[in-house]
């Protein structure tokens, strides 16, 4: 399992131009991020009829050269965002081998039925929304609670809110819906930045919690703790049952509870015996003193 360090940005859109990607990654390093995910989108609603029942999801983009270049600065993960309109995506995901190559799987529903499925049965890790059309899809309380129990997380992207005022209103509306329906549980902040000037530092992003209806603690967790939990949940889904080896740095001492009980009993017996001897000595001294007084 890959090691991760805070802070996190799990939505960095992929760009074919390496110069643009390098500029984004360098800016993320300067802002203080340690773990990021390069995102690629796939619209399942535009699938070809001939691909039904076969592999329809794309393979991850080749980013080994970027990982080598930033190996000491960033932990680079790969994410796919699946746009879909109905529950037929479930079968395609169950038979896909390419999806297992991604670290994170996000669902972006385009209809109310897809939103309900995404919260209740989607075999992924993250629920995200289109900043333009997302305000028309508002999650209800029951679906939100089911998603939280399943370990799903909801994503809020801040870069679209910086670029356009209309997107800003839509994102605030979605965030307020999260606050009303589910008390803003399991929320993470991501950039979704297509340009380096749209990026902000993790502490500035955490302060957006006050705009989006989150508390100060929830804002900090949205760029740190919740992202770590999301990564661990995604790894457990991707790897399944595994064997873990724990290696200790120092000596390991094993203790037997029965031996400890015997030692405690021996100590109690010694204390009891000592107490009896002390009492008998005190009585003998008192008798001798009484005899001396009578003789006098």
C-alpha positions in Angstrom: 0.0 0.0 0.0 1.3 3.5 -0.9 2.2 5.8 1.9 0.5 9.3 1.9 1.2 12.5 3.8 -0.9 15.6 4.3 -2.0 17.8 2.6 -4.2 16.3 -0.1 -5.7 17.4 -3.4 -7.6 14.6 -5.0 -8.7 16.4 -8.2 -6.0 17.7 -10.5 -7.4 17.4 -14.1 -5.1 15.6 -16.5 -3.6 17.6 -19.4 -1.8 16.2 -22.4 0.6 19.1 -22.3 3.4 18.1 -20.0 4.4 21.7 -19.4 1.0 22.5 -18.0 1.1 19.4 -15.8 4.6 20.3 -14.5 3.5 23.9 -13.8 0.5 22.5 -11.8 2.6 20.0 -9.9 5.3 22.6 -9.0 2.6 25.0 -7.7 1.1 22.2 -5.6 4.5 21.5 -4.1 5.0 25.2 -3.3 1.6 25.4 -1.7 2.5 22.6 0.7 0.6 19.6 -0.8 2.2 16.1 -0.4 -0.4 13.8 -1.9 -2.4 14.5 -5.1 -4.6 12.6 -7.6 -4.5 13.2 -11.3 -8.1 13.0 -12.5 -9.4 11.7 -15.9 -13.1 11.8 -16.8 -15.2 9.1 -18.6 -18.8 9.7 -19.7 -20.6 6.4 -19.4 -23.8 7.8 -20.8 -22.0 8.3 -24.2 -20.9 4.6 -24.4 -21.1 2.8 -27.7 -23.7 0.1 -28.1 -21.1 -2.3 -29.5 -19.1 -2.1 -26.3 -21.9 -3.4 -24.1 -20.6 -6.3 -22.0 -16.9 -5.7 -22.8 -14.2 -3.4 -21.4 -15.4 0.1 -21.9 -13.4 2.1 -19.3 -10.1 3.5 -20.4 -6.7 2.7 -19.0 -4.9 5.2 -16.7 -2.8 7.8 -18.5 0.9 7.2 -18.6 2.4 9.4 -15.9 5.4 7.4 -14.8 7.7 10.1 -16.0 5.9 12.6 -13.7 6.1 10.3 -10.7 9.8 9.9 -11.2 10.3 13.6 -11.5 8.4 14.4 -8.4 9.0 11.2 -6.4 10.7 13.1 -3.5 8.1 15.9 -3.5 4.7 14.5 -4.3 2.8 11.2 -4.0 0.9 11.1 -7.3 -2.3 8.9 -7.4 -4.6 8.3 -10.3 -8.3 8.8 -10.2 -11.2 8.3 -12.7 -14.5 10.2 -12.5 -17.4 8.3 -14.1 -20.3 10.4 -15.4 -23.5 8.3 -15.7 -27.3 8.6 -15.9 -28.6 5.2 -14.8 -27.7 2.1 -12.8 -26.4 0.2 -15.9 -23.0 1.4 -15.0 -22.9 -1.1 -12.1 -22.5 -4.1 -14.4 -19.8 -2.4 -16.5 -17.8 -1.6 -13.4 -18.1 -5.1 -12.0 -16.5 -6.7 -15.1 -13.9 -4.0 -15.7 -10.2 -4.7 -15.2 -9.0 -1.2 -16.0 -10.9 0.3 -13.0 -8.7 -1.7 -10.7 -5.7 0.2 -11.9 -7.0 3.5 -10.6 -6.4 4.5 -6.9 -9.6 6.4 -6.6 -13.0 6.0 -8.3 -15.5 8.9 -8.3 -19.1 9.0 -9.4 -20.6 12.1 -11.0 -24.4 11.6 -11.3 -26.3 13.4 -14.1 -29.8 12.5 -13.0 -31.7 12.1 -9.7 -31.9 8.3 -10.2 -28.1 8.2 -10.7 -27.6 10.4 -7.6 -29.6 7.9 -5.5 -27.7 5.0 -6.9 -24.4 6.8 -6.3 -25.2 7.2 -2.6 -26.7 3.8 -2.0 -24.9 1.2 -4.3 -22.1 2.8 -6.3 -18.9 0.7 -6.0 -16.6 3.7 -5.7 -15.1 6.0 -3.1 -16.2 9.6 -3.9 -19.3 11.5 -5.0 -18.7 14.7 -7.0 -20.8 17.1 -9.0 -20.6 19.2 -12.2 -20.1 22.8 -10.9 -22.4 24.0 -13.7 -25.3 21.4 -13.6 -24.7 20.1 -10.1 -27.0 22.6 -8.3 -30.0 21.0 -10.0 -29.2 17.7 -8.2 -29.7 18.0 -4.4 -29.2 14.9 -2.2 -31.9 14.0 0.3 -31.3 13.2 3.9 -31.8 9.4 3.7 -29.5 9.0 0.8 -26.9 11.2 2.5 -27.0 9.1 5.6 -26.7 5.8 3.6 -23.7 7.2 1.8 -21.9 8.1 5.1 -22.6 4.7 6.5 -21.1 3.1 3.4 -17.9 5.2 3.8 -18.5 7.4 0.8 -17.2 11.0 0.7 -18.6 14.1 -0.9 -16.3 16.4 -2.9 -16.5 20.2 -3.1 -14.2 21.8 -5.8 -13.1 25.4 -5.1 -11.4 26.3 -8.4 -14.7 26.6 -10.4 -16.0 28.9 -7.6 -12.9 31.1 -8.1 -13.2 31.4 -11.9 -17.0 32.1 -12.3 -19.4 33.8 -9.9 -22.3 31.6 -11.2 -20.4 28.5 -10.3 -19.6 30.0 -6.9 -23.3 30.3 -6.2 -24.0 26.7 -7.3 -21.1 25.3 -5.2 -22.4 27.3 -2.1 -25.9 25.9 -2.8 -24.6 22.3 -2.9 -22.5 22.8 0.2 -25.4 24.3 2.1 -27.5 21.3 1.0 -24.8 19.0 2.5 -25.0 21.0 5.7 -28.8 20.8 5.9 -29.2 17.2 5.0 -26.2 15.6 6.6 -24.4 18.1 8.8 -21.6 18.3 6.3 -20.2 14.8 7.2 -17.6 13.2 5.1 -16.7 16.3 3.1 -13.4 16.8 1.3 -12.1 19.9 -0.6 -10.3 19.5 -3.9 -9.1 22.1 -6.4 -10.3 20.9 -9.8 -7.8 23.5 -11.1 -7.0 23.5 -14.8 -4.4 26.3 -14.3 -1.8 26.9 -11.7 -3.2 30.3 -10.8 -6.4 28.7 -9.7 -4.6 26.8 -6.9 -4.7 27.9 -3.2 -2.8 26.7 -0.2 -4.3 24.1 2.2 -4.9 26.6 5.0 -6.7 29.0 2.7 -8.8 26.1 1.4 -9.6 25.1 5.0 -10.9 28.6 5.6 -13.5 28.1 2.9 -15.3 26.0 5.4 -17.0 29.2 6.7 -18.4 29.9 3.3 -19.6 26.4 2.6 -21.3 26.0 6.0 -18.7 23.8 7.7 -17.1 24.2 11.1 -13.4 25.0 11.6 -12.6 21.4 12.5 -14.5 20.1 9.5 -12.6 22.5 7.2 -9.3 21.1 8.5 -10.4 17.5 8.1 -11.6 18.3 4.5 -7.9 18.7 3.4 -6.3 16.2 5.7 -8.0 13.6 7.9 -11.0 12.8 5.6 -8.7 12.5 2.6 -6.5 10.0 4.4 -9.6 8.0 5.4 -10.8 8.2 1.8 -7.5 6.8 0.5 -7.5 3.9 3.0 -11.1 3.0 2.1 -10.2 3.1 -1.6 -7.2 0.8 -1.0 -9.3 -1.7 0.9 -11.8 -1.8 -2.0 -9.0 -2.1 -4.6 -6.8 -4.7 -2.9 -9.5 -6.7 -1.1 -8.4 -9.2 1.6 -4.7 -8.9 2.3 -2.0 -10.0 4.8 -0.3 -7.4 6.8 3.1 -7.8 8.6 3.9 -5.5 11.6 7.5 -5.1 12.4 8.6 -3.6 15.7 11.7 -1.5 16.2 12.4 -2.5 19.9 12.4 -5.7 21.8 9.1 -7.5 22.3 8.2 -8.6 25.8 5.5 -11.2 26.4 3.9 -11.5 29.8 1.8 -14.4 31.2 -1.1 -13.2 33.3 -1.1 -16.4 35.4 2.5 -15.7 36.5 1.7 -12.1 37.3 -1.2 -13.3 39.5 1.0 -15.8 41.3 3.6 -13.0 42.0 0.8 -10.8 43.4 -0.4 -13.5 45.7 3.1 -14.1 47.0 3.6 -10.4 47.7 0.2 -10.3 49.6 1.2 -13.3 51.6 4.6 -11.7 52.6 2.8 -8.5 53.6 0.3 -10.4 55.7 3.1 -12.5 57.4 5.1 -9.3 58.1 2.1 -7.6 59.5 1.4 -10.5 62.0 5.0 -10.6 63.2 4.9 -6.9 63.8 1.8 -7.1 65.9 3.1 -9.9 68.0 6.3 -8.0 68.8 4.3 -5.0 69.8 2.2 -7.1 72.2 5.4 -8.6 73.8 6.9 -5.1 74.4 3.6 -4.0 76.0 3.6 -7.0 78.4 7.2 -6.3 79.5 6.4 -2.7 80.1 3.5 -3.6 82.4 5.6 -6.0 84.4 8.2 -3.3 85.0 5.5 -0.9 86.3 4.2 -3.5 88.7 7.7 -4.2 90.1 8.3 -0.6 90.6 
